[in-house]
Amino acid sequence: MKILLSLYLVLAIILAQFFAAYFFSKGRNSYRKAFSAMVLCVSIYLFGYLMIINSNNLQEMIFWNQIQYLGLPFISVLWLMVALFYTKTIYTIKIRLELLLFSIPIITFFMRLTNSWHHLFYTKWEMRQFFGYYSLYMERGFWYYVNISYTILCLLLTVVVYFIGYFENKVAFTKSHFLIFLFASLLPLIGIVLILFVFDERSIDYSALIMPVSLLTIGYGILKYDFLEIRTLARETIFENNFAGMVVLGPGKRIIDYNKAAEEFFEALSISLSNYPIENILAHEPELLEIFESRTSRDFSRMIDGEERFFEIDVVTLGDFHDENTKMLKSIRDVTEERKTQDQDREKPRLYRTNAFL
């Protein structure tokens, strides 16, 4: 049992170190730096637990428990920062807010470091043996419960942030990212609940056992969806910030994605976009509905704010052209100024011939 648990923790530490190095090498975005720091803290925490279960001396166990607290107090708040940055709830963090968020973890670090002087964190130590390995039992003091309450609060806020992001985001693959992060954030909460209510029976650090599963879950998301990568950046720069309106139609001509320019185009026509079939959304716009159901590029004009505006609506088939359920990208480009210039150019030769005749 001890060998299997040790091997499990060693593999988890290697995985954590890989993630820390991987994300740090991929850029200097705020969420990448926060994620790298968080995973580094996780690896320190797991390494300390690995050494505890492989120690046969109480003083050694106490020492390695102290090493755990080099990283443990900071994991939950860093997890929250990753959520805030990744979902773009915030883009930067002010020094005052950062100090506020890290105040409890920093105090916890020093409280654990000086516990032998005041015993406010742990009041009693004891070495127990289960399934062929020794475990460290601690009776908790006042500050332990302060720290664990703050940890639970940070993880709950993280879950709420991803929960909101999942339901507010329109993009299918981004929703999947949020769902994976949401699940990965729930797992440490389960570990904390087990520690609070079951720890006395076996003195097992359930969070240390569950945390690697969270990392594997996130790793699955990285490999499958390529999130926290260039794919997200490309979407923001090419799709979201494009001057042309873009609407992606899925099977059944259902709108599955659109950018800000497309939203503004439809708002000018008093039409609200949503995740419904295009025939429902454009039920009162037969001409525009015909264009959006067509697989060919078309022109469209409409009086907007007292001025006739001209649009080119192009189509790109995303998949097999002959498949009725294939996706289509509709691109909406305002060509009013180009049309005006063309009309002026056509008028110039006519005016020249008229002047020459006179």
C-alpha positions in Angstrom: 0.0 0.0 0.0 2.8 2.4 0.9 4.7 1.7 -2.3 1.6 2.2 -4.5 0.7 5.5 -2.7 4.3 6.7 -3.0 4.5 5.9 -6.7 1.2 7.7 -7.2 2.5 10.8 -5.5 5.8 10.7 -7.3 4.0 10.6 -10.7 1.7 13.4 -9.5 4.7 15.6 -8.6 6.3 14.9 -11.9 3.1 15.8 -13.6 2.8 19.0 -11.6 6.3 20.1 -12.4 5.7 19.4 -16.1 2.6 21.6 -16.0 4.4 24.4 -14.1 7.2 24.5 -16.7 4.9 24.0 -19.6 2.6 27.0 -18.8 5.5 29.2 -17.7 7.2 28.6 -21.1 4.0 29.4 -23.1 3.8 33.1 -22.3 3.5 35.7 -19.7 -0.3 36.2 -19.6 -1.7 36.7 -16.1 -3.6 33.4 -16.0 -0.6 31.4 -17.2 1.7 32.9 -14.5 -1.0 32.3 -11.9 -1.5 28.7 -13.1 2.3 28.0 -13.1 2.6 29.4 -9.5 -0.4 27.3 -8.4 0.9 24.1 -9.9 4.3 24.7 -8.3 2.6 25.1 -4.9 0.7 21.9 -5.5 4.0 20.0 -6.2 5.5 21.3 -3.0 2.5 20.3 -1.0 2.5 16.8 -2.6 6.2 16.4 -2.1 5.8 17.2 1.6 3.0 14.5 2.0 5.2 12.0 0.1 8.0 12.5 2.6 5.6 12.3 5.6 4.2 8.8 4.6 7.8 7.7 4.1 9.0 8.9 7.5 9.3 6.8 10.6 10.0 9.6 13.0 7.5 12.1 14.4 9.9 15.0 14.2 10.6 14.3 10.6 6.9 14.2 9.9 6.4 17.6 11.6 9.3 19.0 9.6 7.8 17.8 6.3 4.4 19.1 7.3 6.0 22.5 7.7 7.5 22.1 4.2 4.0 21.4 2.9 2.9 24.9 4.1 5.4 26.5 1.8 2.8 25.9 -0.9 -0.4 24.7 0.6 -1.9 28.0 1.9 -1.5 29.6 -1.6 -3.1 27.0 -3.8 -6.8 28.0 -3.4 -6.2 31.7 -3.9 -4.1 31.1 -6.9 -6.8 28.7 -8.2 -9.3 31.6 -7.8 -6.9 34.0 -9.7 -6.6 31.6 -12.6 -10.4 31.5 -12.8 -10.8 35.3 -12.7 -8.1 35.9 -15.3 -9.1 33.0 -17.7 -12.8 33.9 -17.7 -11.8 37.6 -18.1 -13.7 38.6 -15.0 -10.7 40.7 -14.4 -7.7 41.6 -16.7 -5.3 42.9 -14.1 -5.1 42.8 -10.3 -4.2 45.9 -8.2 -1.6 45.6 -5.5 -4.1 46.3 -2.8 -6.5 43.6 -3.9 -3.6 41.2 -4.3 -2.4 41.9 -0.8 -6.0 41.4 0.5 -6.3 38.1 -1.3 -3.0 36.8 -0.1 -3.2 38.2 3.5 -4.7 35.0 5.0 -2.3 32.6 3.2 0.7 34.7 4.2 -0.4 34.8 7.8 -1.1 31.1 7.7 2.5 30.5 6.4 4.0 32.3 9.4 1.5 30.9 11.8 2.5 27.4 10.8 6.2 28.3 10.8 6.0 29.6 14.4 3.4 27.0 15.6 5.8 25.7 18.3 5.7 29.1 20.0 1.9 29.6 20.2 0.2 26.3 19.1 -2.6 28.3 17.4 -2.4 26.2 14.3 -1.9 22.7 15.6 -2.2 21.9 19.3 -1.0 18.3 19.3 1.0 15.9 17.1 0.8 12.1 17.0 2.2 9.4 14.7 -0.2 6.6 13.6 0.2 3.6 11.5 -2.3 2.4 8.8 -1.9 -0.2 6.0 1.8 -0.5 6.4 2.7 3.2 6.5 2.9 5.9 9.1 0.6 8.9 9.1 0.7 12.2 11.0 -2.3 13.1 13.2 -2.7 16.7 14.3 -5.2 18.3 16.6 -6.3 21.6 15.1 -6.1 25.0 16.6 -8.0 28.2 16.0 -6.0 29.5 13.0 -6.3 26.1 11.2 -10.1 26.7 11.0 -9.5 30.3 9.8 -7.3 29.0 7.1 -9.5 26.1 6.0 -12.5 28.5 5.9 -10.7 30.9 3.6 -9.6 27.9 1.4 -13.2 26.8 1.1 -14.3 30.3 0.3 -11.7 30.7 -2.5 -12.6 27.4 -4.0 -16.4 28.1 -3.9 -15.8 31.5 -5.6 -13.7 29.6 -8.2 -16.6 27.2 -8.9 -19.1 30.2 -9.1 -16.8 32.0 -11.6 -16.6 29.0 -13.9 -20.3 28.2 -13.4 -21.2 31.7 -14.6 -18.7 31.6 -17.4 -20.1 28.3 -18.6 -23.7 29.6 -18.9 -22.7 33.1 -20.3 -20.3 31.9 -23.0 -21.6 31.3 -26.5 -18.6 29.3 -27.8 -18.9 25.5 -27.6 -15.2 24.7 -27.1 -14.8 27.5 -24.5 -17.8 26.2 -22.6 -16.1 22.8 -22.5 -13.0 24.5 -21.0 -15.1 26.1 -18.3 -16.9 22.7 -17.6 -13.5 21.0 -17.2 -12.1 23.7 -14.9 -15.4 23.6 -12.9 -15.1 19.9 -12.3 -11.4 20.2 -11.5 -12.2 22.9 -8.9 -14.9 20.8 -7.2 -12.5 17.9 -6.5 -10.3 19.8 -3.9 -13.5 20.8 -2.1 -14.4 17.1 -1.8 -11.0 16.5 -0.3 -11.4 19.3 2.2 -14.8 18.0 3.3 -13.2 14.5 3.8 -10.4 16.0 5.9 -12.8 17.9 8.1 -15.1 15.0 8.8 -13.2 11.8 8.2 -9.5 12.7 9.0 -9.6 11.6 12.6 -10.3 8.0 11.7 -7.4 7.3 9.3 -5.3 10.5 9.4 -5.3 10.5 5.6 -4.7 13.7 3.7 -7.5 13.3 1.2 -6.7 16.5 -0.6 -3.2 15.3 -1.4 -4.8 12.1 -2.9 -7.5 14.0 -4.9 -5.3 16.9 -6.1 -3.5 14.9 -8.8 -6.9 13.9 -10.3 -7.6 17.6 -10.7 -4.3 18.1 -12.5 -5.1 15.1 -14.8 -8.5 16.6 -15.5 -7.0 19.9 -16.5 -4.3 18.0 -18.5 -7.1 16.3 -20.4 -8.6 19.6 -21.2 -5.2 20.9 -22.5 -4.7 17.9 -24.8 -8.2 17.7 -26.1 -9.3 21.3 -26.4 -5.9 23.1 -26.6 -7.2 25.8 -24.1 -4.8 28.4 -22.6 -3.2 28.3 -26.0 -3.0 30.1 -29.3 -6.4 28.8 -30.3 -8.1 31.2 -27.9 -5.8 34.0 -28.9 -6.5 33.4 -32.6 -10.3 33.4 -32.0 -10.1 36.7 -30.1 -8.0 38.4 -32.8 -9.5 36.9 -36.0 -13.1 36.2 -35.0 -14.1 38.4 -32.2 -12.3 41.6 -33.3 -13.0 41.3 -37.0 -14.8 44.3 -38.6 -16.9 41.9 -40.6 -19.8 40.3 -38.9 -19.5 36.5 -38.5 -22.2 34.0 -37.8 -21.6 30.3 -37.5 -24.6 28.1 -38.4 -24.6 24.5 -37.2 -26.9 21.5 -38.1 -30.4 22.6 -38.6 -29.2 26.1 -39.4 -29.0 26.8 -35.7 -26.8 29.7 -34.7 -23.9 28.3 -32.6 -21.6 31.3 -32.6 -21.3 35.0 -33.7 -19.0 37.9 -33.1 -19.6 41.5 -31.9 -19.8 42.9 -35.4 -22.6 40.5 -36.3 -24.5 41.3 -33.1 -24.3 45.0 -34.0 -25.5 44.3 -37.6 -28.6 42.5 -36.3 -29.3 45.0 -33.6 -29.4 47.7 -36.2 -32.2 45.6 -37.8 -33.9 45.2 -34.4 -33.1 41.5 -34.3 -31.7 39.7 -31.3 -29.4 36.8 -31.9 -29.6 33.6 -29.8 -28.9 29.9 -30.0 -32.0 29.2 -32.1 -32.5 28.0 -35.8 -32.0 31.0 -38.2 -35.6 30.5 -39.5 -36.9 31.3 -36.0 -34.7 34.4 -35.6 -35.4 35.7 -39.1 -39.1 34.7 -39.3 -40.1 38.3 -40.0 -37.2 38.9 -42.5 -37.9 36.6 -45.4 -35.3 38.2 -47.7 -32.5 37.9 -45.1 -33.7 34.4 -44.2 -33.3 33.3 -47.8 -29.8 34.7 -47.9 -28.7 33.0 -44.7 -30.2 29.7 -45.8 -28.5 29.9 -49.1 -25.0 28.3 -49.7 -24.0 31.1 -52.1 -22.8 34.6 -51.5 -25.4 37.3 -51.8 -25.9 41.1 -51.5 -28.3 42.8 -49.1 -29.4 46.4 -48.7 -31.5 48.1 -46.0 -32.4 51.6 -44.8 -30.6 52.1 -41.5 -30.9 55.4 -39.7 -32.3 57.1 -42.8 -29.4 55.9 -45.0 -29.3 53.0 -47.4 -26.6 50.6 -46.4 -25.2 47.8 -48.6 -23.8 44.5 -47.4 -22.0 41.6 -49.0 -22.9 38.3 -47.2 -20.4 35.6 -48.1 -20.5 32.0 -47.1 -17.8 29.5 -46.2 -18.8 25.8 -45.8 -17.2 24.3 -42.8 -17.1 20.6 -43.8 -18.6 18.5 -46.6 -20.5 20.8 -49.0 -22.9 18.0 -49.8 -23.8 17.3 -46.2 -27.0 19.0 -45.2 -25.9 19.1 -41.6 -22.6 20.7 -42.3 -21.7 24.0 -40.6 -21.6 27.3 -42.4 -19.8 30.6 -41.7 -21.7 33.7 -42.8 -19.6 36.8 -43.2 -21.4 40.1 -43.3 -19.4 43.0 -44.7 -20.6 46.6 -45.0 -19.7 47.8 -48.5 -21.6 51.0 -48.5 -18.6 53.3 -48.9 -17.2 51.1 -51.7 -20.5 51.3 -53.6 -20.5 55.1 -53.2 -17.0 55.3 -54.6 -17.9 53.0 -57.5 -21.0 55.1 -58.3 -18.9 58.3 -58.3 -16.3 56.7 -60.6 -19.1 55.8 -63.0 -20.5 59.3 -62.9 -17.1 60.9 -63.9 -16.9 59.7 -67.5 -20.6 60.6 -68.0 -19.9 64.2 -66.7 -16.8 64.4 -68.9 -18.7 63.4 -72.0 -21.5 66.0 -71.2 -18.9 68.8 -70.7 -17.2 67.9 -74.0 -20.4 68.0 -75.9 -21.2 71.4 -74.5 
